[in-house]
């Protein structure tokens, strides 16, 4: 099954894929030679498919391959796959106000030219949140291993192409399972609690992407998730299109020192002060400032895979 979707002017597929590390985490994969991003998606109650995205001119090319699961093809809905594609790649994000602000700052004149600013995200807020928890206080290699284990142990589909497990598929697993099989250490109780809250209806996490929900309500609910501190919260907010918080971690501190302080350490307060001039967009400006060298590199140079 193949179809196309229209893209807005200036959209650059590669810039979205390279925007941060999600393309390097299961159930995403990126074919560097074909420049095709794949993601394994659950369909129906038990089946899975793989969706492939690439760009040709002003069109997004979407291909859907069904796996060997029962009746996968019968459950594929083109409209649903299209909505996922547009959401994951942030096709409908209105970045015109951001680009107007960037135009006021010569150091960001490159942003619009390269179509930067759209941050790749997962098909669900739940997946984004779990992955963000899995990035805290550990190496990127450990994050990749943890997320891969989640998919391999709990996801649907054939080996090597499994989906990210839904809250319901995870809610009945005890903390010991996460420690022993997923090997996520101290994060185990956080992942258990989050899965059960979402699966049980106690937390409507997907509504965080709804722009009509007041920002203070979204922040309050994010803060209620155990395992999500200021770093994770700030970056979850970026992935739902709210960029007023920085989400600083050790990598950001090190990168800021290299870019702006000749390697000298900077406090979080100093970093906050530096980006305060960018107002409601400061979180996005920080991220693009610290990753601008990525846009001239290959996927392998950035992520090492």
Helices and strands as residue ranges (DSSP letters): E 2-6, H 13-17, G 21-24, E 28-31, E 36-43, E 47-56, E 59-66, H 72-75, H 78-88, H 96-103, G 106-108, H 110-113, H 125-133, H 140-154, H 167-170, H 175-177, I 178-182, G 185-187, H 188-199, G 205-209, H 215-223, H 230-239, H 250-260, H 268-275, G 276-281, H 282-291, G 292-296, H 299-303
